[in-house]
């Protein structure tokens, strides 16, 4: 509560690199950090589970949406170069009507084309309430936003849900990616997910590409 009221929530951008070559538009994912009272950064691995436990994750998501859109609205020259900006949402936010109303209104009133905004929901959250996810995905896609299924492959029924959910982007769980250069089983998993997603007309993004060997 104090961090939000004191504006100690800060955003970072992580590039999403197109492996097919240069010249592709600028794409990145928004990452969030909170500074504590001493000015040190707290990892989302610490504060996100706490926010979900106390059912206030939608307050963080609301702040992230607000800060992201305001930053872009003040920089139209960057929006012109932007291909896609991905923003993570908590599974709880997806089921919070007050947050959904805020999100839809804010996206519609923004000067940023919705086609350049990608909303990410983890596979686990989507699987937790498939009907809720379908309803939410349908509403934001009607505006033109893209939907990414985050941490794909972590669930037992991943491929079945991929068939049901109207998503545009599949983010392969970093668990399968980080050792792809030395682990044949991981390589087979990533290849399978990538091939199936592309057959279904979806884009794939690999998490945890942290060195040249994995990228190659």
C-alpha positions as CSV (number, residue, x, y, z in Angstrom):
1,X,0.0,0.0,0.0
2,X,2.8,2.4,1.0
3,X,4.8,1.7,-2.2
4,X,1.8,2.4,-4.4
5,X,0.8,5.6,-2.6
6,X,4.5,6.8,-2.6
7,X,4.9,6.0,-6.3
8,X,7.8,3.6,-5.7
9,X,6.6,1.2,-8.5
10,X,9.0,1.4,-11.4
11,X,8.8,0.0,-14.9
12,X,11.6,-1.5,-17.0
13,X,11.5,-2.8,-20.6
14,X,12.9,-6.1,-21.9
15,X,13.5,-6.4,-25.6
16,X,11.8,-9.2,-27.6
17,X,14.2,-10.0,-30.4
18,X,13.1,-11.3,-33.7
19,X,15.4,-14.2,-34.7
20,X,14.4,-14.0,-38.4
21,X,16.6,-11.0,-39.0
22,X,17.1,-7.3,-38.6
23,X,14.8,-4.5,-39.4
24,X,11.8,-5.7,-37.4
25,X,9.8,-3.2,-35.4
26,X,10.6,-2.5,-31.7
27,X,9.0,-5.1,-29.4
28,X,9.4,-5.4,-25.7
29,X,7.8,-6.6,-22.5
30,X,7.1,-4.3,-19.5
31,X,8.7,-5.6,-16.2
32,X,7.8,-4.1,-12.8
33,X,9.9,-3.5,-9.7
34,X,9.1,-1.9,-6.4
35,X,11.6,0.1,-4.3
36,X,11.5,-0.4,-0.6
37,X,11.7,2.5,1.9
38,X,15.5,2.3,1.7
39,X,15.5,2.6,-2.1
40,X,16.3,-1.1,-2.8
41,X,14.5,-2.9,-5.6
42,X,12.2,-5.7,-4.7
43,X,11.7,-8.6,-7.1
44,X,8.2,-9.4,-8.4
45,X,8.9,-12.9,-7.2
46,X,8.5,-11.3,-3.7
47,X,5.7,-8.8,-4.0
48,X,3.4,-10.4,-6.6
49,X,2.6,-13.5,-4.6
50,X,2.0,-11.2,-1.6
51,X,-0.3,-9.0,-3.6
52,X,-2.3,-12.0,-4.8
53,X,-2.5,-13.5,-1.4
54,X,-4.2,-10.2,-0.1
55,X,-6.2,-9.8,-3.3
56,X,-4.7,-6.4,-4.3
57,X,-2.8,-7.5,-7.4
58,X,-5.2,-5.6,-9.6
59,X,-4.0,-2.4,-7.9
60,X,-0.4,-3.1,-9.2
61,X,-1.8,-4.0,-12.7
62,X,-3.8,-0.8,-12.7
63,X,-0.7,1.3,-11.9
64,X,1.4,-0.6,-14.5
65,X,-1.2,0.1,-17.2
66,X,-1.5,3.7,-16.3
67,X,2.3,4.4,-16.2
68,X,2.9,2.5,-19.4
69,X,0.2,4.3,-21.4
70,X,1.2,7.7,-20.0
71,X,4.8,7.1,-20.9
72,X,3.9,6.2,-24.5
73,X,1.4,9.0,-24.9
74,X,4.2,11.5,-24.0
75,X,6.4,10.0,-26.7
76,X,4.5,9.6,-30.0
77,X,7.9,9.3,-31.9
78,X,8.5,6.0,-30.1
79,X,5.0,4.7,-30.7
80,X,5.6,5.1,-34.4
81,X,8.5,2.6,-34.2
82,X,6.7,0.3,-31.8
83,X,5.7,-3.1,-33.0
84,X,4.4,-4.6,-29.8
85,X,4.5,-3.8,-26.0
86,X,3.6,-6.7,-23.8
87,X,2.1,-6.1,-20.3
88,X,1.6,-8.9,-17.7
89,X,-1.7,-9.1,-15.9
90,X,-2.4,-11.1,-12.8
91,X,-5.0,-13.9,-13.1
92,X,-6.9,-12.1,-10.3
93,X,-7.2,-9.0,-12.4
94,X,-8.8,-11.0,-15.2
95,X,-11.7,-11.8,-12.9
96,X,-12.0,-8.3,-11.3
97,X,-14.8,-6.4,-13.0
98,X,-13.7,-3.0,-11.7
99,X,-10.2,-3.6,-13.2
100,X,-11.6,-4.8,-16.5
101,X,-13.9,-1.7,-16.8
102,X,-10.9,0.5,-16.0
103,X,-8.7,-1.4,-18.6
104,X,-11.2,-1.2,-21.4
105,X,-11.9,2.4,-20.8
106,X,-8.2,3.3,-20.6
107,X,-7.3,1.5,-23.7
108,X,-10.1,3.0,-25.7
109,X,-9.3,6.5,-24.6
110,X,-5.6,6.2,-25.2
111,X,-3.8,7.6,-28.3
112,X,-1.8,4.3,-28.5
113,X,-3.3,1.9,-31.1
114,X,-4.6,-1.2,-29.3
115,X,-3.0,-3.3,-32.0
116,X,0.4,-2.4,-30.4
117,X,-0.6,-3.6,-26.9
118,X,-0.2,-7.3,-25.9
119,X,-1.7,-8.5,-22.7
120,X,-0.1,-11.5,-21.1
121,X,-1.8,-14.0,-18.8
122,X,0.0,-17.1,-17.5
123,X,-1.2,-20.5,-18.7
124,X,-1.9,-21.5,-15.1
125,X,-4.2,-18.5,-14.6
126,X,-6.1,-19.1,-17.8
127,X,-6.5,-22.8,-17.0
128,X,-7.8,-21.9,-13.5
129,X,-11.0,-20.4,-14.9
130,X,-11.3,-21.2,-18.6
131,X,-14.7,-19.5,-19.0
132,X,-13.5,-16.3,-17.3
133,X,-10.4,-16.3,-19.5
134,X,-12.4,-16.8,-22.7
135,X,-14.7,-13.9,-21.8
136,X,-11.7,-11.6,-20.9
137,X,-9.7,-12.5,-24.0
138,X,-12.7,-11.9,-26.3
139,X,-13.4,-8.5,-24.9
140,X,-9.8,-7.1,-25.2
141,X,-9.3,-8.7,-28.6
142,X,-12.4,-6.9,-29.8
143,X,-10.5,-3.7,-29.2
144,X,-7.6,-5.0,-31.2
145,X,-5.2,-6.0,-28.4
146,X,-3.1,-9.1,-28.8
147,X,-3.2,-11.8,-26.2
148,X,-0.1,-13.8,-25.1
149,X,-0.3,-17.1,-23.1
150,X,2.7,-16.8,-20.7
151,X,4.8,-19.7,-19.3
152,X,3.3,-22.1,-21.8
153,X,4.1,-25.7,-21.3
154,X,4.0,-25.6,-17.5
155,X,0.5,-27.1,-17.3
156,X,-0.4,-30.7,-17.9
157,X,-3.1,-29.9,-20.5
158,X,-1.2,-27.2,-22.4
159,X,-2.0,-28.3,-25.9
160,X,-5.6,-28.8,-25.2
161,X,-6.0,-25.2,-23.9
162,X,-4.0,-23.8,-26.8
163,X,-6.8,-25.2,-29.0
164,X,-9.5,-23.6,-26.9
165,X,-8.2,-20.2,-26.1
166,X,-8.2,-17.3,-28.6
167,X,-4.5,-16.3,-28.1
168,X,-2.1,-14.7,-30.6
169,X,1.2,-15.4,-28.9
170,X,2.6,-18.4,-27.1
171,X,5.4,-17.7,-24.7
172,X,7.4,-20.9,-24.1
173,X,8.2,-21.5,-20.5
174,X,11.8,-20.7,-19.7
175,X,12.1,-24.0,-17.9
176,X,12.3,-25.6,-21.3
177,X,14.5,-22.9,-22.9
178,X,17.4,-22.1,-20.6
179,X,19.3,-25.4,-21.3
180,X,18.2,-26.0,-24.9
181,X,21.8,-26.0,-26.1
182,X,22.7,-29.0,-23.9
183,X,19.5,-30.8,-23.2
184,X,18.0,-32.8,-26.1
185,X,14.7,-33.3,-24.3
186,X,14.2,-29.6,-23.9
187,X,15.1,-29.1,-27.5
188,X,12.4,-31.6,-28.6
189,X,9.8,-29.9,-26.3
190,X,10.5,-26.4,-27.6
191,X,10.5,-27.6,-31.2
192,X,7.2,-29.3,-30.7
193,X,5.5,-26.3,-29.1
194,X,6.9,-24.0,-31.7
195,X,5.8,-26.2,-34.6
196,X,2.3,-26.7,-33.2
197,X,1.8,-23.0,-32.4
198,X,2.9,-22.0,-35.9
199,X,0.5,-24.5,-37.5
200,X,-2.3,-22.9,-35.5
201,X,-1.2,-19.4,-36.8
202,X,0.3,-18.1,-33.6
203,X,3.6,-16.4,-32.9
204,X,6.1,-18.0,-30.4
205,X,8.3,-16.2,-27.9
206,X,11.0,-18.0,-25.9
207,X,11.7,-17.0,-22.3
208,X,15.1,-17.2,-20.6
209,X,17.3,-16.7,-23.7
210,X,20.3,-15.6,-21.7
211,X,23.4,-16.4,-23.8
212,X,24.6,-16.7,-27.4
213,X,24.5,-20.5,-27.3
214,X,20.8,-20.7,-26.3
215,X,19.9,-18.0,-28.9
216,X,21.7,-19.9,-31.7
